Amino acid sequence: MHEMSLAEGVRGIVEDAARAHGGRRISAVVLEIGELAAVEVEALTFCLEVVLRGSVAEGARIDIEATPGTGWCMQCAATVPVAALYDACPQCGSYQVQPTGGTEMRVKAVELE
Ligand SMILES: [Zn+2]
């Protein structure tokens, strides 16, 4: 389950942020998750609860913002919306679509107490 390693990555980032601000506690973490990032939000939230226990971000609110998937269609020579990885282009039906957006998860912001 790769959500667990993602959650551990998030913990590292928020701990660094807390340290950079004099060891203050984290009250909220804002995550941006791309629709093409193949992240199970429910599983990730569960893993974060487990992983953040005992850390500076224990009990922190987790806000999740979904970013839409986009891809570059070679046939249309245009950026098109993509609902899932390896989907066909919604405009021309071609499968030559290169994912360009919404493929990543990142920590967008943390709120300090
Ligand atoms: Zn197309």
py3Dmol code that shows the C-alpha trace and the ligand (Angstrom):
import py3Dmol

protein = """\
ATOM      1  CA  MET A   1       0.000   0.000   0.000  1.00  0.00           C
ATOM      2  CA  HIS A   2       1.905   3.050  -1.213  1.00  0.00           C
ATOM      3  CA  GLU A   3      -0.306   5.436   0.780  1.00  0.00           C
ATOM      4  CA  MET A   4       1.759   4.492   3.847  1.00  0.00           C
ATOM      5  CA  SER A   5       5.022   5.670   2.263  1.00  0.00           C
ATOM      6  CA  LEU A   6       3.273   8.823   1.019  1.00  0.00           C
ATOM      7  CA  ALA A   7       2.059   9.473   4.557  1.00  0.00           C
ATOM      8  CA  GLU A   8       5.597   9.029   5.881  1.00  0.00           C
ATOM      9  CA  GLY A   9       6.804  11.531   3.294  1.00  0.00           C
ATOM     10  CA  VAL A  10       4.174  14.002   4.485  1.00  0.00           C
ATOM     11  CA  ARG A  11       5.290  13.520   8.083  1.00  0.00           C
ATOM     12  CA  GLY A  12       8.883  14.336   7.094  1.00  0.00           C
ATOM     13  CA  ILE A  13       7.768  17.532   5.379  1.00  0.00           C
ATOM     14  CA  VAL A  14       5.566  18.765   8.217  1.00  0.00           C
ATOM     15  CA  GLU A  15       8.236  17.941  10.816  1.00  0.00           C
ATOM     16  CA  ASP A  16      10.759  19.997   8.837  1.00  0.00           C
ATOM     17  CA  ALA A  17       8.250  22.860   8.658  1.00  0.00           C
ATOM     18  CA  ALA A  18       7.634  22.705  12.404  1.00  0.00           C
ATOM     19  CA  ARG A  19      11.386  22.655  13.093  1.00  0.00           C
ATOM     20  CA  ALA A  20      11.913  25.657  10.807  1.00  0.00           C
ATOM     21  CA  HIS A  21       9.388  27.562  12.914  1.00  0.00           C
ATOM     22  CA  GLY A  22      10.938  26.851  16.274  1.00  0.00           C
ATOM     23  CA  GLY A  23       9.304  23.514  16.932  1.00  0.00           C
ATOM     24  CA  ARG A  24       5.742  24.754  16.954  1.00  0.00           C
ATOM     25  CA  ARG A  25       2.902  22.282  16.612  1.00  0.00           C
ATOM     26  CA  ILE A  26       1.060  21.770  13.358  1.00  0.00           C
ATOM     27  CA  SER A  27      -2.705  22.264  13.478  1.00  0.00           C
ATOM     28  CA  ALA A  28      -3.538  21.572   9.840  1.00  0.00           C
ATOM     29  CA  VAL A  29      -1.947  20.139   6.734  1.00  0.00           C
ATOM     30  CA  VAL A  30      -3.190  21.041   3.268  1.00  0.00           C
ATOM     31  CA  LEU A  31      -2.506  18.396   0.647  1.00  0.00           C
ATOM     32  CA  GLU A  32      -2.939  18.736  -3.068  1.00  0.00           C
ATOM     33  CA  ILE A  33      -3.702  15.431  -4.727  1.00  0.00           C
ATOM     34  CA  GLY A  34      -3.896  15.090  -8.480  1.00  0.00           C
ATOM     35  CA  GLU A  35      -6.769  13.114  -9.920  1.00  0.00           C
ATOM     36  CA  LEU A  36      -4.185  11.060 -11.838  1.00  0.00           C
ATOM     37  CA  ALA A  37      -1.902  10.486  -8.849  1.00  0.00           C
ATOM     38  CA  ALA A  38      -3.474   7.104  -8.043  1.00  0.00           C
ATOM     39  CA  VAL A  39      -3.830   7.992  -4.374  1.00  0.00           C
ATOM     40  CA  GLU A  40      -6.687   6.525  -2.363  1.00  0.00           C
ATOM     41  CA  VAL A  41      -7.729   9.526  -0.308  1.00  0.00           C
ATOM     42  CA  GLU A  42      -9.440   7.450   2.385  1.00  0.00           C
ATOM     43  CA  ALA A  43      -6.451   5.139   2.736  1.00  0.00           C
ATOM     44  CA  LEU A  44      -4.085   8.106   2.826  1.00  0.00           C
ATOM     45  CA  THR A  45      -6.123   9.873   5.522  1.00  0.00           C
ATOM     46  CA  PHE A  46      -6.059   6.696   7.596  1.00  0.00           C
ATOM     47  CA  CYS A  47      -2.301   6.272   7.130  1.00  0.00           C
ATOM     48  CA  LEU A  48      -1.697   9.910   8.073  1.00  0.00           C
ATOM     49  CA  GLU A  49      -3.611   9.434  11.314  1.00  0.00           C
ATOM     50  CA  VAL A  50      -1.383   6.487  12.181  1.00  0.00           C
ATOM     51  CA  VAL A  51       1.884   8.044  11.014  1.00  0.00           C
ATOM     52  CA  LEU A  52       1.332  11.466  12.605  1.00  0.00           C
ATOM     53  CA  ARG A  53       0.491   9.988  16.004  1.00  0.00           C
ATOM     54  CA  GLY A  54       3.115  11.132  18.478  1.00  0.00           C
ATOM     55  CA  SER A  55       4.533  13.718  16.033  1.00  0.00           C
ATOM     56  CA  VAL A  56       4.245  17.532  16.044  1.00  0.00           C
ATOM     57  CA  ALA A  57       1.204  17.126  13.835  1.00  0.00           C
ATOM     58  CA  GLU A  58      -0.732  14.659  15.961  1.00  0.00           C
ATOM     59  CA  GLY A  59      -4.442  15.336  15.568  1.00  0.00           C
ATOM     60  CA  ALA A  60      -3.853  17.942  12.858  1.00  0.00           C
ATOM     61  CA  ARG A  61      -6.686  18.609  10.448  1.00  0.00           C
ATOM     62  CA  ILE A  62      -6.011  17.189   6.993  1.00  0.00           C
ATOM     63  CA  ASP A  63      -7.396  19.283   4.141  1.00  0.00           C
ATOM     64  CA  ILE A  64      -7.330  17.689   0.738  1.00  0.00           C
ATOM     65  CA  GLU A  65      -7.621  19.620  -2.497  1.00  0.00           C
ATOM     66  CA  ALA A  66      -8.026  17.654  -5.686  1.00  0.00           C
ATOM     67  CA  THR A  67      -6.263  18.961  -8.766  1.00  0.00           C
ATOM     68  CA  PRO A  68      -7.762  17.988 -12.124  1.00  0.00           C
ATOM     69  CA  GLY A  69      -5.922  15.703 -14.494  1.00  0.00           C
ATOM     70  CA  THR A  70      -4.711  17.105 -17.798  1.00  0.00           C
ATOM     71  CA  GLY A  71      -2.791  15.650 -20.688  1.00  0.00           C
ATOM     72  CA  TRP A  72      -1.195  16.658 -23.962  1.00  0.00           C
ATOM     73  CA  CYS A  73      -2.876  15.022 -26.952  1.00  0.00           C
ATOM     74  CA  MET A  74      -0.467  14.500 -29.860  1.00  0.00           C
ATOM     75  CA  GLN A  75      -3.302  14.287 -32.382  1.00  0.00           C
ATOM     76  CA  CYS A  76      -5.062  17.463 -31.276  1.00  0.00           C
ATOM     77  CA  ALA A  77      -1.776  19.182 -30.360  1.00  0.00           C
ATOM     78  CA  ALA A  78      -3.646  20.549 -27.377  1.00  0.00           C
ATOM     79  CA  THR A  79      -3.997  20.139 -23.630  1.00  0.00           C
ATOM     80  CA  VAL A  80      -7.116  18.153 -22.825  1.00  0.00           C
ATOM     81  CA  PRO A  81      -8.833  17.144 -19.566  1.00  0.00           C
ATOM     82  CA  VAL A  82      -8.036  13.587 -18.494  1.00  0.00           C
ATOM     83  CA  ALA A  83     -10.216  11.741 -15.990  1.00  0.00           C
ATOM     84  CA  ALA A  84      -7.944   8.718 -15.523  1.00  0.00           C
ATOM     85  CA  LEU A  85      -4.464   7.620 -16.580  1.00  0.00           C
ATOM     86  CA  TYR A  86      -4.383   5.945 -20.013  1.00  0.00           C
ATOM     87  CA  ASP A  87      -7.801   7.290 -20.918  1.00  0.00           C
ATOM     88  CA  ALA A  88      -8.383   8.276 -24.516  1.00  0.00           C
ATOM     89  CA  CYS A  89      -8.465  11.912 -25.574  1.00  0.00           C
ATOM     90  CA  PRO A  90     -12.008  13.227 -24.985  1.00  0.00           C
ATOM     91  CA  GLN A  91     -11.829  15.227 -28.222  1.00  0.00           C
ATOM     92  CA  CYS A  92     -10.458  12.789 -30.817  1.00  0.00           C
ATOM     93  CA  GLY A  93     -10.371   9.392 -29.060  1.00  0.00           C
ATOM     94  CA  SER A  94      -6.610   8.977 -29.526  1.00  0.00           C
ATOM     95  CA  TYR A  95      -4.615   7.155 -26.863  1.00  0.00           C
ATOM     96  CA  GLN A  96      -1.506   9.215 -27.571  1.00  0.00           C
ATOM     97  CA  VAL A  97      -2.122  11.374 -24.543  1.00  0.00           C
ATOM     98  CA  GLN A  98       0.788  12.323 -22.320  1.00  0.00           C
ATOM     99  CA  PRO A  99      -0.244  13.157 -18.736  1.00  0.00           C
ATOM    100  CA  THR A 100       0.915  16.692 -17.927  1.00  0.00           C
ATOM    101  CA  GLY A 101      -1.027  17.692 -14.824  1.00  0.00           C
ATOM    102  CA  GLY A 102      -2.729  16.211 -11.785  1.00  0.00           C
ATOM    103  CA  THR A 103      -0.240  13.344 -11.506  1.00  0.00           C
ATOM    104  CA  GLU A 104       1.332  14.352  -8.223  1.00  0.00           C
ATOM    105  CA  MET A 105       0.626  14.722  -4.569  1.00  0.00           C
ATOM    106  CA  ARG A 106       2.242  17.505  -2.606  1.00  0.00           C
ATOM    107  CA  VAL A 107       1.997  19.306   0.691  1.00  0.00           C
ATOM    108  CA  LYS A 108       0.591  22.678  -0.279  1.00  0.00           C
ATOM    109  CA  ALA A 109       0.620  24.333   3.133  1.00  0.00           C
ATOM    110  CA  VAL A 110       0.797  23.684   6.836  1.00  0.00           C
ATOM    111  CA  GLU A 111      -0.906  25.663   9.573  1.00  0.00           C
ATOM    112  CA  LEU A 112       1.053  26.251  12.738  1.00  0.00           C
ATOM    113  CA  GLU A 113      -0.623  26.478  16.108  1.00  0.00           C
TER     114      GLU A 113
END
"""
ligand_1 = """\
1
ZN
Zn -7.057 14.433 -29.113
"""
view = py3Dmol.view(width=600, height=400)
view.addModel(protein, "pdb")
view.setStyle({"model": 0}, {"cartoon": {"style": "trace"}})
view.addModel(ligand_1, "xyz")
view.setStyle({"model": 1}, {"stick": {}})
view.zoomTo()
view.show()
